[in-house]
Structure formats: C-alpha cells, structure tokens
C-alpha cells in the first residue's frame, strides 16, 4: 500500500462516479424504458432484466465474474483492477441511484440520442483514465491479444451486433428497435472519439517553399509553436525545396496561411485535419494500458 498514489486514486474514483452516473442514467433512465437493444454487457443485462427481472447493475456484475476470471491473464493486473473498480461503481449507481431519478417516457428516438451521448461521454471518461467497465471490453482486449491481426474496431463491432440482434430476437422483436440499437452504438462510438481525440483536434500543414527558415520563424513569432523543416526536392524540376511542417489549432491556421502567402506567393501549402497532437507544447502523453 506504500506505493499507492492516493491523490491519483481519489481522482480515479471521482471520475468513475461521474462517468458511472452518466452511463447509469443513459441506460436505466433512457434505454430501459424505450425498448431497444443495447450493445455490450449492458445490453445483455437489459435482456436478463426483461426476461428474469434481474437488476441491470447486478446482472452486469454476474456476467462479468466468469469473463473476468477467464480474461485476467490477457489483461494485466493494473488494467484489470482499475476496470473492476469502474465496473462496480457504475453497477451500484445503476441499481441504487439511477432509479431515484425520473425515467424518460417520450420518443424512442430522443431516448436513443440521449443514451448515446451520455454513455459515450461516460465511457470516454473511464477509458481516458486507463480503465474500462469490464464485460465486452475484457473480451475485446483478450481477443486482440490472441488475434493481433484483427483490429479492435472490427472485434467490437461484431460483438456489438451480436448483442443487438440477440436482444431484438429474444426481447423486443421489432425492426425499429434493431435500428435504434444500431444508431445508439454508432452514436456512442462517435461521441467517445470526439471526447477522447477531438478535444485536441486542429490542423497540420505542409508548406513547400524556398524560404523555409523565414516561414518557420514567422510561424513561431505568431503562434509560439515550433515547426519542423524537412528537406525536399521537386520530382520534375529537381529543385531543392524546404518543407515546413507545423501543427496548430484551427484559428491559427487561417492566419498562418495568409502569412505564408505574403512571404512566398509561390509556396505550395497543404492543410490537413489533425485529430490529436501529443508532445511538447501540446497534450501530454498518457501512460499505456
């Protein structure tokens, strides 16, 4: 216990509580009453709720026990323990706190949107702390360890579709529910990506010019960000060129583009989307799971 960083542990617990509450509200207060299938172990727990009356949180824990035992050796001790903590907190909130709040009884479409956004934010917060909510995450990571040539996205998508189809066949039995389940799964993935990677999005530019040092100096003066000067050569003319590579935010890029044109009207500027920039002057790298 001497090596435990209690400040970091307390922050992890706080994040788990906030994220778990978002997930609990999304599943219990929006999805449960809207009668559409949900992906992951939450979806299987909802199936058990409708068939057996088993509370969703307890159902999630019961489902996780054999999976956790089987997948432990593939996951690593730290990731496993943090995931168990996150799973228990979210399950307790699901069964004992979310039922105290009003249950949405309106449009299924709005319920699907709310669930997708809330759960997407909640899961992203947990994943960004190097944890997970167990269940399907354990299975996905374990399959990836055994079959590294298969992408995690494909594994997750296949498992999600199996759960959604299973819920449609066993419980809900309508095509609309199947469509809503797919919409929710897609929306959660989009929200998670935006939270985890989109916060630091910006632009990446490659500027092909004969005045690379001057361009780099002006960019540094304006934005306070360094640039990288690569040496290039025109494939047709064989002329030597500088390629200035610079990452910055969306607002800065507009001014940088105008500055480059003023310095060298003949410069060739390529501007690309940059979802995330990690390193000095930008976001600090997080430790790997």
PATI-751349 format. One line per 4 residues: their letters; for each residue x, y, z of N, C-alpha, C, O. Coordinates in steps of 0.1 Angstrom, whole numbers, plus 5000, padded with zeros to 4 digits. Example, Ala and Ser with C-alpha at 12.3 -4.5 7.8 and 13.67 -1.06 7.14 Angstrom:
2
AS	5132:4943:5078:5123:4955:5078:5132:4967:5078:5142:4967:5085; 5128:4978:5071:5137:4989:5071:5129:5000:5079:5134:5011:5080
END
This chain:
289
XXXX	5008:4988:5000:5000:5000:5000:5009:5013:5000:5004:5024:4997; 5022:5011:5003:5030:5023:5004:5032:5030:4990:5034:5042:4989; 5031:5022:4979:5033:5027:4966:5020:5033:4960:5020:5038:4948; 5009:5033:4967:4996:5038:4962:4997:5053:4962:4999:5060:4972
XXXX	4994:5059:4950:4992:5074:4949:4978:5077:4953:4969:5076:4944; 4975:5081:4965:4961:5083:4970:4954:5094:4963:4942:5094:4961; 4962:5104:4959:4956:5115:4952:4951:5111:4938:4940:5114:4934; 4959:5103:4931:4955:5097:4918:4944:5088:4920:4935:5087:4911
XXXX	4944:5080:4930:4933:5070:4933:4920:5077:4935:4910:5073:4930; 4921:5088:4943:4909:5096:4946:4903:5102:4933:4891:5103:4932; 4912:5107:4925:4907:5113:4912:4901:5102:4903:4891:5104:4897; 4907:5090:4903:4901:5079:4896:4887:5076:4901:4878:5074:4893
XXXX	4885:5075:4914:4872:5072:4919:4862:5083:4916:4851:5080:4912; 4866:5095:4917:4857:5107:4913:4853:5106:4899:4841:5108:4896; 4862:5103:4890:4859:5102:4876:4850:5090:4873:4840:5091:4866; 4852:5079:4881:4844:5067:4879:4829:5070:4884:4820:5066:4878
XXXX	4828:5078:4894:4815:5082:4899:4807:5090:4889:4796:5088:4886; 4814:5101:4884:4807:5109:4874:4804:5102:4862:4793:5103:4856; 4814:5094:4856:4812:5087:4844:4801:5076:4846:4793:5074:4838; 4802:5069:4858:4793:5058:4860:4778:5064:4861:4769:5057:4857
XXXX	4777:5076:4867:4764:5082:4868:4758:5085:4854:4746:5083:4851; 4767:5090:4845:4762:5093:4831:4758:5080:4824:4748:5080:4818; 4766:5069:4826:4762:5057:4820:4749:5051:4826:4741:5046:4819; 4748:5052:4839:4736:5047:4846:4724:5054:4841:4714:5047:4838
XXXX	4724:5067:4840:4713:5075:4836:4709:5071:4821:4698:5070:4818; 4720:5070:4813:4718:5067:4799:4711:5054:4797:4702:5052:4789; 4715:5044:4805:4710:5030:4803:4696:5029:4810:4686:5025:4804; 4696:5033:4823:4684:5030:4831:4673:5040:4828:4661:5036:4826
XXXX	4676:5053:4828:4666:5063:4827:4661:5066:4812:4651:5072:4810; 4669:5061:4802:4665:5064:4789:4663:5051:4781:4653:5049:4774; 4673:5042:4781:4672:5030:4772:4663:5019:4778:4656:5013:4770; 4662:5017:4791:4655:5006:4796:4640:5007:4793:4633:4997:4790
XXXX	4634:5019:4794:4620:5021:4791:4617:5023:4777:4605:5022:4773; 4627:5025:4768:4625:5028:4754:4624:5016:4746:4620:5016:4734; 4627:5004:4752:4626:4991:4745:4633:4990:4732:4628:4987:4721; 4647:4993:4732:4655:4990:4721:4668:4983:4726:4672:4986:4738
XXXX	4674:4974:4719:4686:4967:4723:4698:4976:4724:4699:4986:4717; 4706:4972:4734:4719:4980:4736:4730:4970:4735:4730:4959:4738; 4742:4976:4730:4753:4967:4728:4761:4965:4741:4758:4972:4751; 4770:4956:4741:4778:4953:4753:4771:4945:4764:4760:4940:4762
XXXX	4778:4944:4775:4772:4936:4786:4760:4943:4792:4751:4937:4798; 4759:4957:4791:4748:4964:4795:4735:4959:4787:4724:4958:4793; 4738:4956:4774:4727:4951:4766:4722:4938:4770:4710:4935:4770; 4732:4929:4773:4728:4915:4778:4721:4916:4792:4712:4909:4794
XXXX	4726:4926:4800:4719:4927:4813:4705:4932:4812:4696:4929:4820; 4703:4941:4802:4689:4945:4799:4680:4934:4794:4669:4933:4798; 4686:4925:4786:4678:4913:4782:4674:4905:4794:4663:4900:4795; 4684:4903:4803:4681:4895:4816:4671:4902:4824:4663:4896:4831
XXXX	4671:4915:4824:4661:4923:4832:4647:4921:4826:4638:4919:4834; 4646:4921:4813:4632:4919:4807:4628:4904:4809:4616:4902:4810; 4637:4895:4808:4633:4881:4808:4632:4875:4823:4623:4867:4826; 4641:4880:4832:4641:4874:4845:4639:4884:4856:4637:4880:4868
XXXX	4638:4897:4853:4636:4907:4863:4649:4910:4871:4648:4916:4882; 4660:4906:4867:4673:4908:4874:4678:4923:4872:4678:4927:4860; 4680:4930:4882:4685:4944:4881:4697:4945:4872:4706:4936:4872; 4698:4956:4864:4708:4957:4854:4722:4957:4860:4731:4950:4854
XXXX	4724:4964:4870:4737:4965:4877:4742:4952:4882:4753:4948:4879; 4733:4945:4889:4737:4931:4894:4739:4922:4882:4748:4914:4883; 4731:4923:4872:4733:4914:4860:4746:4917:4854:4752:4907:4849; 4750:4929:4853:4763:4932:4847:4775:4926:4855:4784:4921:4850
XXXX	4774:4927:4869:4784:4921:4877:4784:4906:4876:4795:4900:4875; 4773:4899:4876:4772:4885:4874:4778:4880:4861:4785:4870:4861; 4775:4887:4850:4781:4884:4837:4796:4886:4837:4803:4878:4830; 4801:4895:4845:4815:4899:4844:4823:4889:4852:4835:4887:4849
XXXX	4818:4882:4862:4826:4873:4870:4833:4862:4862:4845:4861:4863; 4826:4854:4854:4833:4844:4846:4842:4849:4836:4853:4844:4833; 4838:4860:4830:4846:4867:4819:4859:4872:4825:4870:4871:4819; 4858:4879:4837:4870:4884:4844:4880:4873:4847:4892:4875:4846
XXXX	4875:4862:4852:4883:4851:4856:4891:4845:4844:4902:4842:4845; 4883:4844:4833:4889:4838:4821:4899:4847:4814:4909:4843:4809; 4896:4860:4814:4904:4870:4807:4916:4877:4815:4923:4884:4809; 4916:4873:4828:4926:4880:4836:4940:4880:4831:4947:4890:4831
XXXX	4944:4868:4826:4958:4866:4822:4962:4874:4810:4973:4877:4807; 4951:4878:4802:4954:4886:4790:4954:4901:4792:4959:4909:4784; 4949:4906:4804:4947:4920:4806:4958:4927:4814:4960:4939:4811; 4964:4920:4823:4974:4927:4831:4967:4932:4844:4955:4935:4844
XXXX	4975:4931:4855:4969:4933:4868:4963:4947:4870:4952:4949:4875; 4971:4957:4866:4966:4971:4868:4953:4974:4861:4944:4980:4866; 4953:4971:4848:4941:4974:4840:4929:4966:4845:4918:4971:4845; 4932:4954:4849:4921:4945:4854:4915:4951:4867:4903:4952:4868
XXXX	4923:4955:4877:4919:4960:4889:4911:4974:4888:4901:4976:4894; 4917:4982:4879:4910:4995:4877:4897:4993:4870:4887:5000:4873; 4896:4983:4861:4883:4980:4854:4873:4975:4864:4861:4978:4863; 4877:4966:4873:4868:4961:4883:4862:4972:4891:4850:4972:4894
XXXX	4871:4981:4895:4866:4993:4903:4856:5001:4896:4845:5004:4901; 4859:5004:4883:4849:5012:4875:4836:5004:4873:4825:5011:4873; 4837:4991:4871:4825:4983:4868:4816:4983:4881:4804:4984:4880; 4822:4981:4892:4814:4980:4905:4807:4993:4908:4796:4994:4911
XXXX	4815:5004:4906:4809:5018:4909:4797:5020:4899:4787:5025:4904; 4799:5018:4886:4788:5021:4877:4776:5012:4879:4765:5016:4877; 4779:4999:4883:4768:4990:4886:4760:4994:4898:4747:4993:4898; 4767:4998:4909:4760:5003:4921:4751:5015:4917:4740:5016:4922
XXXX	4757:5024:4910:4749:5036:4906:4737:5033:4898:4727:5039:4898; 4739:5023:4889:4728:5018:4880:4716:5013:4888:4705:5016:4885; 4719:5006:4899:4708:4999:4906:4702:5007:4918:4691:5006:4921; 4710:5016:4923:4706:5023:4936:4705:5038:4935:4698:5044:4943
XXXX	4711:5044:4925:4710:5059:4923:4701:5063:4911:4692:5071:4913; 4703:5057:4900:4695:5060:4888:4680:5058:4890:4673:5066:4885; 4676:5047:4897:4661:5046:4899:4655:5057:4907:4643:5058:4907; 4663:5065:4914:4658:5076:4922:4654:5088:4913:4647:5097:4917
XXXX	4659:5088:4900:4657:5098:4891:4645:5095:4882:4641:5083:4880; 4638:5105:4876:4627:5102:4867:4631:5094:4855:4642:5096:4849; 4623:5085:4850:4625:5077:4838:4619:5084:4826:4607:5087:4827; 4626:5086:4815:4621:5093:4803:4611:5083:4796:4614:5072:4794
XXXX	4599:5089:4793:4589:5081:4787:4584:5087:4774:4572:5086:4771; 4593:5094:4767:4589:5100:4755:4593:5093:4742:4593:5081:4742; 4598:5100:4732:4602:5095:4719:4613:5085:4721:4623:5088:4728; 4612:5074:4714:4623:5064:4714:4636:5070:4707:4647:5067:4711
XXXX	4634:5078:4697:4645:5084:4690:4653:5094:4699:4665:5093:4700; 4645:5102:4707:4652:5111:4716:4659:5103:4728:4670:5107:4732; 4652:5092:4732:4659:5084:4742:4672:5078:4737:4682:5077:4744; 4672:5074:4724:4684:5068:4718:4695:5079:4717:4706:5076:4720
XXXX	4691:5091:4713:4701:5102:4713:4707:5105:4726:4719:5106:4728; 4698:5106:4736:4703:5109:4750:4712:5098:4755:4722:5101:4761; 4708:5086:4753:4716:5075:4758:4730:5074:4751:4740:5073:4758; 4730:5076:4738:4742:5076:4731:4752:5087:4735:4764:5084:4737
XXXX	4747:5099:4738:4756:5110:4742:4760:5108:4756:4772:5109:4759; 4751:5105:4765:4755:5103:4779:4765:5091:4781:4775:5093:4788; 4762:5080:4775:4770:5068:4777:4784:5070:4770:4794:5066:4774; 4783:5077:4758:4796:5080:4751:4805:5088:4759:4817:5085:4760
XXXX	4800:5099:4766:4808:5107:4774:4813:5099:4786:4825:5100:4790; 4804:5091:4792:4808:5083:4804:4819:5073:4801:4829:5073:4808; 4817:5066:4790:4828:5056:4787:4841:5063:4783:4852:5057:4786; 4840:5074:4776:4853:5081:4772:4860:5085:4785:4872:5084:4785
XXXX	4853:5091:4795:4860:5095:4807:4867:5083:4814:4878:5085:4819; 4860:5072:4814:4867:5060:4820:4879:5055:4812:4889:5052:4818; 4877:5054:4799:4888:5049:4790:4900:5059:4791:4912:5054:4791; 4898:5072:4792:4909:5082:4793:4917:5081:4806:4928:5086:4807
XXXX	4911:5074:4816:4918:5072:4829:4925:5058:4829:4929:5054:4839; 4926:5052:4817:4933:5039:4817:4925:5027:4823:4931:5018:4828; 4911:5028:4822:4903:5018:4828:4892:5014:4818:4892:5018:4806; 4883:5006:4822:4871:5002:4814:4860:4998:4823:4862:4998:4835
XXXX	4849:4994:4818:4838:4989:4826:4837:4974:4825:4826:4968:4828; 4847:4967:4821:4847:4952:4821:4839:4947:4809:4837:4953:4799; 4834:4935:4812:4824:4929:4802:4830:4927:4788:4840:4921:4786; 4824:4934:4779:4828:4932:4765:4842:4938:4762:4849:4933:4754
XXXX	4846:4948:4770:4859:4954:4769:4870:4943:4772:4880:4942:4765; 4867:4935:4783:4876:4924:4786:4877:4914:4774:4888:4910:4771; 4866:4911:4769:4866:4901:4758:4873:4907:4745:4881:4900:4739; 4871:4919:4742:4877:4926:4730:4892:4926:4732:4899:4923:4722
XXXX	4897:4931:4744:4911:4931:4746:4918:4918:4745:4929:4916:4740; 4911:4908:4751:4916:4894:4751:4917:4888:4737:4927:4882:4733; 4907:4890:4729:4907:4886:4715:4918:4892:4707:4925:4886:4699; 4920:4905:4710:4930:4913:4703:4944:4908:4707:4953:4907:4698
XXXX	4946:4903:4719:4959:4897:4723:4961:4884:4716:4973:4881:4712; 4951:4876:4714:4952:4863:4708:4953:4865:4693:4961:4858:4686; 4945:4874:4687:4944:4876:4673:4949:4891:4669:4940:4899:4666; 4961:4894:4671:4966:4908:4669:4963:4914:4655:4963:4926:4653
XXXX	4961:4905:4645:4959:4910:4631:4945:4915:4629:4943:4922:4619; 4936:4912:4639:4922:4917:4638:4921:4930:4645:4926:4931:4657; 4916:4941:4639:4915:4954:4646:4905:4954:4657:4895:4946:4657; 4908:4962:4667:4899:4963:4679:4885:4968:4674:4875:4964:4680
XXXX	4885:4977:4664:4872:4982:4659:4863:4971:4654:4851:4971:4656; 4869:4962:4646:4861:4951:4640:4856:4941:4651:4845:4937:4650; 4865:4938:4660:4861:4929:4671:4849:4935:4679:4839:4928:4682; 4850:4948:4682:4840:4955:4690:4827:4955:4682:4816:4953:4687
XXXX	4828:4958:4669:4816:4959:4660:4809:4946:4660:4796:4946:4661; 4816:4935:4658:4810:4922:4657:4803:4918:4670:4791:4913:4670; 4809:4920:4681:4803:4917:4694:4791:4926:4697:4781:4921:4702; 4792:4939:4693:4780:4947:4694:4768:4943:4686:4757:4942:4691
XXXX	4771:4939:4674:4760:4935:4665:4753:4922:4670:4741:4920:4669; 4762:4913:4675:4756:4900:4681:4747:4903:4693:4736:4897:4693; 4751:4912:4701:4742:4916:4713:4730:4923:4709:4719:4920:4714; 4731:4932:4699:4719:4939:4694:4709:4930:4688:4697:4930:4690
XXXX	4714:4921:4679:4705:4911:4672:4699:4902:4683:4687:4898:4682; 4707:4897:4692:4702:4888:4703:4690:4895:4711:4680:4889:4713; 4692:4908:4714:4682:4915:4722:4669:4917:4713:4658:4916:4719; 4671:4919:4700:4659:4921:4692:4651:4908:4691:4639:4908:4691
XXXX	4658:4897:4689:4652:4884:4687:4645:4879:4700:4634:4875:4700; 4652:4880:4712:4647:4875:4724:4637:4883:4731:4628:4878:4738; 4638:4897:4730:4630:4906:4738:4621:4915:4730:4609:4915:4732; 4627:4923:4722:4620:4934:4716:4612:4931:4703:4601:4935:4702
XXXX	4618:4923:4695:4611:4917:4684:4606:4926:4673:4597:4923:4665; 4612:4939:4672:4607:4948:4661:4619:4953:4654:4630:4955:4660; 4618:4956:4641:4629:4961:4633:4633:4975:4638:4645:4979:4637; 4623:4983:4642:4626:4997:4647:4636:4996:4658:4645:5004:4659
XXXX	4634:4987:4668:4643:4986:4679:4657:4982:4675:4666:4987:4680; 4658:4973:4664:4671:4970:4659:4678:4982:4653:4690:4984:4656; 4671:4990:4646:4676:5002:4640:4681:5012:4651:4692:5018:4650; 4672:5014:4661:4676:5023:4672:4689:5018:4679:4697:5026:4683
XXXX	4690:5005:4681:4702:4999:4687:4714:5002:4680:4725:5005:4685; 4713:5001:4666:4725:5004:4658:4728:5019:4658:4740:5022:4659; 4718:5027:4658:4720:5042:4659:4728:5045:4672:4737:5053:4672; 4723:5039:4683:4729:5042:4696:4744:5038:4697:4752:5045:4702
XXXX	4746:5026:4691:4760:5020:4691:4769:5030:4683:4780:5033:4687; 4764:5034:4672:4772:5043:4663:4774:5056:4670:4785:5062:4670; 4764:5062:4676:4765:5075:4682:4774:5074:4694:4782:5084:4696; 4774:5064:4702:4783:5063:4713:4798:5063:4709:4806:5069:4715
XXXX	4800:5055:4698:4814:5055:4692:4818:5069:4688:4830:5073:4690; 4809:5076:4681:4813:5090:4676:4816:5099:4688:4826:5106:4688; 4807:5099:4698:4809:5107:4710:4822:5104:4717:4829:5113:4721; 4825:5091:4719:4837:5087:4726:4849:5092:4718:4859:5097:4724
XXXX	4849:5091:4705:4860:5095:4697:4862:5110:4698:4874:5115:4699; 4851:5118:4698:4852:5132:4699:4858:5136:4712:4866:5146:4713; 4853:5130:4723:4858:5133:4736:4873:5129:4738:4881:5137:4744; 4876:5117:4734:4890:5112:4736:4900:5118:4727:4912:5120:4730
XXXX	4896:5121:4714:4906:5126:4704:4903:5140:4699:4912:5147:4695; 4890:5143:4698:4886:5155:4691:4888:5168:4699:4889:5179:4693; 4890:5167:4712:4893:5179:4721:4905:5186:4716:4906:5198:4716; 4915:5178:4712:4928:5184:4708:4930:5185:4693:4941:5185:4687
XXXX	4919:5184:4685:4920:5185:4671:4924:5198:4666:4922:5208:4673; 4930:5198:4655:4934:5211:4649:4938:5208:4634:4932:5200:4627; 4949:5215:4630:4953:5214:4616:4968:5211:4616:4976:5214:4624; 4971:5204:4605:4985:5201:4602:4988:5206:4588:4981:5203:4579
XXXX	4998:5214:4587:5002:5219:4574:5016:5216:4569:5025:5215:4577; 5017:5213:4556:5030:5211:4550:5031:5222:4540:5024:5223:4530; 5042:5230:4542:5044:5242:4533:5057:5240:4525:5068:5239:4530; 5055:5238:4512:5067:5236:4503:5071:5250:4498:5064:5256:4490
XXXX	5083:5254:4501:5088:5267:4498:5103:5268:4497:5110:5259:4502; 5108:5278:4491:5122:5280:4490:5127:5289:4502:5139:5292:4503; 5118:5294:4510:5121:5303:4521:5116:5296:4535:5109:5303:4542; 5121:5284:4537:5116:5276:4548:5119:5282:4561:5111:5283:4570
XXXX	5132:5287:4563:5136:5293:4576:5128:5305:4580:5123:5307:4591; 5125:5314:4570:5117:5326:4572:5103:5323:4576:5097:5329:4585; 5097:5313:4569:5083:5309:4572:5083:5303:4586:5073:5306:4594; 5092:5295:4590:5092:5289:4603:5094:5299:4614:5087:5298:4624
XXXX	5102:5309:4612:5104:5320:4621:5091:5328:4623:5088:5331:4635; 5084:5331:4613:5072:5339:4614:5061:5331:4621:5053:5337:4628; 5061:5318:4618:5051:5309:4625:5053:5309:4640:5044:5310:4648; 5066:5308:4643:5070:5308:4658:5067:5321:4664:5062:5321:4676
XXXX	5069:5332:4657:5066:5346:4663:5051:5347:4665:5047:5353:4675; 5043:5342:4656:5029:5344:4657:5022:5335:4667:5015:5339:4676; 5025:5322:4666:5018:5312:4674:5026:5307:4686:5020:5301:4695; 5039:5309:4686:5047:5304:4697:5049:5289:4696:5054:5282:4705
XXXX	5046:5283:4684:5048:5269:4682:5060:5267:4672:5061:5274:4662; 5068:5258:4675:5079:5255:4666:5075:5247:4654:5064:5241:4654; 5083:5247:4644:5080:5239:4632:5091:5230:4629:5102:5231:4635; 5089:5221:4620:5099:5212:4616:5102:5214:4601:5093:5214:4593
XXXX	5115:5217:4597:5118:5219:4583:5124:5206:4578:5135:5201:4582; 5117:5201:4568:5122:5189:4561:5128:5193:4547:5124:5203:4541; 5138:5186:4543:5144:5189:4530:5138:5181:4519:5136:5169:4520; 5133:5188:4508:5127:5181:4497:5133:5185:4484:5141:5194:4483
XXXX	5127:5178:4474:5132:5181:4460:5120:5179:4451:5113:5169:4451; 5118:5188:4442:5108:5187:4432:5110:5175:4423:5121:5174:4417; 5100:5167:4421:5102:5155:4412:5105:5158:4398:5111:5151:4390; 5099:5169:4393:5100:5173:4379:5112:5183:4377:5121:5181:4368
XXXX	5113:5193:4385:5123:5204:4383:5136:5200:4390:5147:5205:4386; 5136:5190:4399:5148:5186:4407:5153:5197:4416:5165:5196:4421; 5146:5208:4417:5150:5219:4425:5149:5216:4440:5139:5209:4444; 5158:5221:4448:5158:5219:4463:5147:5227:4469:5145:5239:4466
XXXX	5139:5221:4478:5128:5228:4485:5129:5225:4500:5134:5215:4504; 5123:5235:4508:5121:5232:4522:5106:5229:4523:5098:5235:4517; 5104:5219:4532:5090:5215:4536:5088:5218:4551:5094:5211:4559; 5081:5229:4553:5078:5233:4567:5066:5226:4572:5055:5227:4567
XXXX	5067:5218:4583:5056:5210:4589:5053:5217:4602:5061:5219:4611; 5040:5220:4604:5035:5227:4616:5021:5223:4620:5013:5221:4611; 5020:5220:4633:5007:5217:4638:5002:5228:4647:5009:5234:4655; 4989:5232:4645:4983:5243:4653:4968:5241:4653:4963:5232:4647
XXXX	4962:5251:4661:4947:5249:4661:4940:5256:4649:4947:5262:4641; 4927:5254:4648:4920:5258:4636:4921:5273:4634:4922:5278:4623; 4920:5281:4645:4920:5296:4643:4934:5301:4638:4935:5310:4630; 4945:5295:4644:4958:5299:4640:4961:5296:4625:4968:5303:4619
XXXX	4955:5285:4620:4959:5281:4607:4955:5291:4596:4962:5293:4586; 4944:5298:4598:4939:5308:4588:4950:5319:4587:4953:5323:4576; 4955:5324:4598:4965:5335:4598:4978:5330:4592:4985:5337:4585; 4982:5317:4596:4994:5312:4591:4994:5310:4576:5004:5313:4569
XXXX	4983:5306:4571:4981:5305:4556:4983:5319:4549:4990:5319:4539; 4978:5329:4555:4979:5343:4549:4994:5347:4550:4999:5353:4541; 5001:5344:4562:5014:5348:4563:5023:5341:4553:5032:5348:4547; 5021:5328:4551:5029:5321:4542:5028:5327:4528:5038:5328:4520
XXXX	5016:5330:4524:5014:5336:4510:5021:5349:4509:5026:5353:4498; 5021:5357:4520:5027:5370:4519:5043:5369:4518:5049:5376:4511; 5048:5359:4525:5063:5356:4525:5067:5351:4511:5077:5355:4505; 5060:5341:4507:5063:5334:4494:5050:5331:4487:5044:5320:4489
XXXX	5046:5339:4477:5034:5337:4470:5034:5324:4462:5024:5319:4458; 5046:5319:4459:5047:5307:4451:5047:5294:4460:5048:5283:4455; 5046:5296:4473:5046:5284:4482:5034:5275:4479:5024:5280:4476; 5037:5262:4481:5026:5252:4479:5022:5248:4493:5030:5241:4500
XXXX	5010:5251:4498:5006:5248:4511:4995:5237:4512:4985:5238:4505; 4998:5227:4520:4988:5216:4521:4983:5216:4536:4991:5216:4545; 4970:5217:4538:4964:5217:4551:4955:5205:4553:4947:5202:4545; 4958:5198:4564:4951:5186:4567:4945:5186:4581:4949:5194:4590
XXXX	4935:5178:4584:4929:5177:4597:4939:5169:4606:4945:5159:4601; 4940:5173:4618:4948:5166:4628:4939:5163:4640:4936:5173:4648; 4936:5151:4643:4927:5147:4653:4933:5149:4667:4926:5153:4677; 4946:5147:4668:4952:5148:4681:4967:5150:4679:4973:5144:4671
XXXX	4973:5159:4688:4987:5162:4687:4992:5160:4701:4988:5166:4711; 5002:5151:4703:5008:5147:4716:5022:5151:4716:5030:5147:4707; 5027:5158:4726:5041:5161:4727:5043:5175:4733:5034:5181:4737; 5055:5180:4732:5059:5192:4739:5051:5204:4732:5051:5205:4720
XXXX	5045:5212:4741:5037:5223:4736:5022:5219:4733:5014:5228:4731; 5019:5207:4734:5006:5202:4731:5001:5193:4743:5005:5196:4754; 4993:5183:4741:4988:5175:4751:4999:5165:4756:5006:5160:4747; 5000:5163:4769:5010:5153:4774:5005:5139:4771:4993:5136:4771
XXXX	5015:5130:4768:5011:5116:4765:5006:5110:4778:5012:5112:4788; 4996:5101:4776:4991:5093:4788:4998:5080:4788:5002:5075:4777; 4999:5074:4799:5005:5061:4800:4997:5050:4793:4985:5051:4794; 5004:5040:4787:4997:5030:4780:4990:5021:4790:4994:5019:4802
X	4979:5014:4786:4972:5005:4794:4980:4993:4797:4976:4984:4804
END
